[in-house]
């Protein structure tokens, strides 16, 4: 049976919740303050910590930080009566699995606990693998990768963890601005090659005339303008990872050269008679449909299959609305550092606009919007007046698309939200901009339970 540490200073409420969890086959121990909870965690390994945000001698976030600094791999769920976006963001930033607002439906508690315990299995596997390789948990913090909470983000993270330790070529697809290079760098840092070079190349920025020199290098005097020896990207990445962004922009001739280098694992700099052995892991990315390019004869089919040993599609930001606040907070912290500012957050109106906007430029657009707003704002909170005009031109039907309006569309909206959230009612309620209690009542009304 799974063991839960319940940290709650309300004696009556904690006893009621404890008995409820015991009836559902959980072993529950209760602590009424932060100090005692820390003592219990030192003595025992729990499967889950379920803690109130406000405690007599501290708060749940302080407890969360202590747990994350320990060697234990245990998910933490926070309970709060202060259902503010800033609280949720801070908790998620510190590594909380989820938060739940009082008063809550008993079914919500069971769902959150079940999801957290399932997540723990994956975290233990990753933690053990890292210990075997002697790597540090902080190795992934050198990228801009934000571990989201949406189903799309969890799938993305699962794929990264799955393929990173294996020396397979990875093709990353997705719209422009979704963070394909960040995903590639994260794969590299979680791989056995993490302490070797990561060389990123924008194939669309290389003129076709010098592509061979850029990839394979050249010797001094091998052509006009070759005034000194040059090491190519393949040799520079030797032992590590070579990331080719916008690989669909390569000319047919360059595709042949790339295929040959991948097959033989040897390169020959221009003007040299000596071949150089290279040991690289290749990760490529594109926002084009390479299969369509293959059908049109613009991209070699044999090269496509060589690059696509494992594929990862990075989701659009509009499909990761549950992560939007996490990303917004991340980019705000980054902007504060770059601009030497101290903006602490966003107004509720701004967050509503962010949620309703479609973000055609994805994470890149969100980052630029927040950096600009951070520069312009003169207060501690970013407000509507510093947002670009295009964010203010959201069509009325877009704004209301995820809100209840008439009886005719409520059932359709609920079914659609549940499907998008993988039947996770907590996430579905967030997508619909309603409380979980309202969602449960509506599901009962339309016989969707």
N, C-alpha and C positions, 0 to 999 in steps of 0.2 A: 504493500500500500504506500502511496505517495505521502510524504510528510511536508506539511505546510507550517511556516511560522507566521502567525497572525499578530501584527503589531498595531494595537488600537487602544487608546486611553479611555474610551467610553465602555465601561464594564458591561452594561446591559447589552449594548449593540454587539460587542465582541463575543459575548456568550451566545447570543442568538445566531450570529454568523458561524461560530464554531460548531454548534449543534447541527446547523444546516449542512455544513461541509462533512461532518462525521457521518450524517445520514447518507451522503453520497460517496462513502468509502474512502475518505481522506483521514489521515492522522493529523490532528491539529494541536499545536502548542501556542499559547498566548503570551504576549509580552505587552506591558502597558506603557513602556517608555523606551527611549532610544538607548539608554545605558544598558538596561537589562537585555534588550534585543541583541546588542553587540556581544554581550557576554554569552548569550545562548548560541549565537552563530559561531563563536570561537570554539565552543565545545562540541558542536554538532553540524553535520552537513544536511541541509534541508533541500528539498526538491523545488520549493518555491517560497519566496517571501512576499507576503501580502500586507502592505503597510499603509497606514493613514498618512496623509501629507503633513498634518499638524499634530505634533506630539508635545507633551509637557516640557521636555528638556531638549527640544530640537525639532527636526522635521524629517520627513521620509526621504528627501533628496540627500541629506547628510548621511543617512543610513545607506542609501544607494551607492554613494561615493565610496564608503568604507568597504562595502561588499565588492565593488569593482576593483578596489586596490588589493583585495585578498586573492588567494589562489583558487577560491571556490568558483565554480561555474554554476550560478543559480540565477534564474530569472526573477525580476522584481516587478511587481504590479503595485501601482499607487492608487489609493482611494482619496478622493478629494471632494469637499463641498464647494470648492472654489474653482469651478470649471472654466478657467481662463486659458486662452491660447498660450500665453506666456508660460504658464505652469506646465502645460503639456509639452511644449517645446523644450523647456529646460530639463524636464524629466527624460525625454527621448534623447536629448544631447548627452546626458550623463549615462545613458545605456539602459533606461527602463524598458521593459518589454511592452507595457501598455499602461494606461490609466483608466480609471472608471469613476464616474461622478455619482455621488450620493444625492438623492436616494436611487438605488438601482434595482433592477429586476433580478430575482434569483437566477433566472436562466442566463442572464448576461454574465453573472459571476462564474457560472460553470463553464460558459463558452470561453471566457478570457483565460481561466485557469487551464482548461484543456489545451488551448493554443499555446500558452506559455510553456507547459510541460513538453509539448511536442517540439517546440523550438529548442528546448534544453538539450534534447537528444542530438540535434545537429550541432549545437555549440560545443558539446563535449567531444564529438568526433573531431571537429576543427581544432579544438584546444589540444587534444592528444596528438594530432598530426604535427602541430607546431612544436610541441615539446620534443617529439622524436627528431625533428629536423634542427632543433636548437635555435629556432627563430624566436623573435620577440613579438608580443601582441601588438606593439606599437609600430610594427613594420608597415602596416597599411595606412598609417596616419599621415604619410608624406604625400598622399594624393588628395584630390578634392572629392574622393568618393564618399558619398553620404549614404549610410545604410538606412533605406527607407522602410516604412511600415506597410505600404500598400501591397496587395498581392503581386502586382507586376514587379515591384522592387524586390520582394522576397524571392521570386522566381529568378530574377537576374542575379541576385547574390548567391543563390543555390548553384546556378550554372557556373559562376566564377569560381566558387569553392571546389566544384566538381572537376573542372578542367585545368585549374591552375597547376596542380602538382604533376600533371601528365604532359609529356612533351609532344603535344598535338598542335598542328596549325589551326588557328582560330580565325574565322571570318566574322567580324562584328558589323551588323547592319543597323540602320536606324536613320531617322531624319537628321538634318543638319542641326547642330546645337544640342543634341541629346547627351553628349558626354562620352563619345565612343573612345577617345584617347584616354580618358580617365579610367574607363573600364579596362582598356589594354594595359595601362600602367599598374592597375590593381592586380590583374592576372600575373603580371611579371613579379610584383612584390610578394605574392603568395606562392610563387614557384620556387623550385630549387635553384633557379638562376637569379634570385633576388639581389645577391651581392655582386652581380655582373652588370655590364652596361645595358641600358634601355635606350635605344636609338629610334627616335620618331622622325618620320619622313613624310612630308606632304607631296604626294605624287603629282598633284595638280599644279604645284608651283615650280616643277622642274622642267625647263625647256628641253624638248626632245633631242636637240643637238648635243647636249652635255649629259644626258641621262646616264649613259654608260659610264662616264667618268664619275658621276655622283654615286652610283651604286658600287662600282668596282675599283675606282681609283685610277690613277695614271702615273706614268713616269715623266720626269722632267724632259722636255723637248719632244714628247711624243706627238704633239700637234701645236699649231700656232696658239700662243698664249699659255702653254703649259710651262711656266717658268720654274716650277719646283714640283717635287713628288707630292702626290695627294693620296691620302688613305680614303677609300670609299666607305659607304655606309655598311656594307657587308662585313668588311674587315674591322670596322670600328665597333660593331656589335658582336664580334666573335666571343663566344662563351655565354652571351646574354640573349637579349630579345631585340629583334628588328620589327618595328611597327610601321607599316606602310598605310598611310591614310589616303582615302580617295583612290584606291588602287584601280578603279575602273577608268581612270584618266590615262593610264599607261598606253603608249602606242603599241601596235601589234609587234613591232620589232623588239621593243623593250620587254614585252610579254614573253617572247621567245627566249631572250637572254635571262630573264628571271626564272623561267621554267628550267632552263639548263643548269643554272646555279643551284636551284633547289634539288634537282635530281642528282647532280654530281657532288654537291657540297664542296665545290671548288670554284674559285674565281681567278681571273687573270686580268690584272690591271692593264689599261691601255698602254702599249709600248713596252710591255714586259713579256719575256718568254717563260717566266716562272709562274706556276700555278700555286695558289695559296689555299690551304684547307680551311674551311670555316665551319664552326659549330654554332648554329644560331637556332633560336625558336622564332618562327615567323607568325606575327599577328597582323591581319589586314583589316581594313574598314572601308565601307562605302555607303553612300546614301542612294546609290543607283540599284536597279534590278539587274544583277549580273547575269542571271539566267536569261533574261530578255536580250541582253547584250550578246550572249552566246548564240541565241537563236538568230540574231541579226548578223552574226559573223564578226562582231566588233570585239569579242573577247574569246580567247581560246578556251575550249571546253576542258582540255586536259589540265590547264593551269587552274581553272575554276575548281576542279575536284581536288587538286593539290592544295589549294588554299583553304578549302571548305571541309576539312576533316571534322571540325566541330563549329557550329554556327551559334551566335548569340545575337538576338535582336534587342536593342536598347529601346525601351518604351518611350513614347512621347510624354511630355510633361502633362498634357491634358488627360492622359490616362493614368496619371500618378497624383491625382488631386490630394490624396491623403498625405503625400510627402511634401506638398507644396510649402507648408509652413516651416518644415524642417529645412528645406533648401533656402527659403527666404531668410531664415535666421542665420544659416551658414554664410550666405553671401553678404548679409549685413555685417557680421563679425569681420569678414574678410575686407569689406569696404572701409570699416572703421579703422582697421590696421593700415590700409593703404593710404587713406586720406587723413589719418591722425584725428579722427572724430570719435565721439562717444554717444552715438545714437543708440537708444536701448530697445527700440521695437517699432511696431506699426499700429496705427489706429484701427479700430474695428471696421471702419468704412474701407480702408485700404485693403485689409484682408479679404473683405467681401468682394472687392473689385478683382483682386488676385484670383480668387476662387472662380469667378464668373468668366474671366478672360480666357481665350483659347490658347494663348502662347504659341503662335506659329514658329517663333524662333527658339522655343524650348528653353533649356537651362541657360543657354548663352544670352537669350533675350532677358530672362529673369535676372541674371547677374548684372547685365548692363542697366536695366531699369532701376535696380536697387542701388547700384553704385552712383548713378546720376542723382537719384532721390536723396541719398545720403549726403552727397556734396551740396545739394541745394537747401536741405532742411536746416532751419535755424533753431529748432526745438529738440527735445529729447526723443520725440516720436515722429516717425514719417507719416505725414497726412496727405490727403488727396491733392492739395495744391501743388505738390512737387512731382506728381506723376506725369508721364508723357500723355499727350492728348489722345493718342490712339487707344489707350486703356480705358478712356472715358466714353468711347464710342461703341460700347458693347450693346448689341441689339437687344431690345426688350424681350424678345422670345428666347434669347440665349440666357438672359438673367433668370427668367422664370422656368427654364426647362427642367431644372432639378427641384422645383418646389411644387407642393400640392396646390392645385387650383380648383379643378372640378372633379366630380365623382367619376366622370368618364375616363380620365387619364390616371387617376391615382393607382389603380391596380396595375396598370402597365408600367408605371414608374417604379413601383415597388419590385415587381418581378425583374425588371431590367437592372435595378440597383443590386438586388440579391445575386443575380448572375454575374455582374461585374465584380462583386465583392467575394465571389466564390462561396456564397451562402453564409458569409460572416455577417451576422446581423449588426454588430458594432460598426463595422466599416460601411455597411449599406446605409445605416442611419446617417453617418457622416456625409455620404454621397448625396443623400436627399435633404441635407440641412435640417434634419428634425432630430428630436431626442429618441433614444432607444425605446423609451416607454411608449412614445407615440407610434413608433414602428410596430412594436408588438401588438398594440391595440388595433392598428390598421390591418395587420396580417390576420388577426383574429376575425375582424369584420369581413374580410374578403376570403376567409377560409384558406389561408396560405400557410398555415402552420404545418 
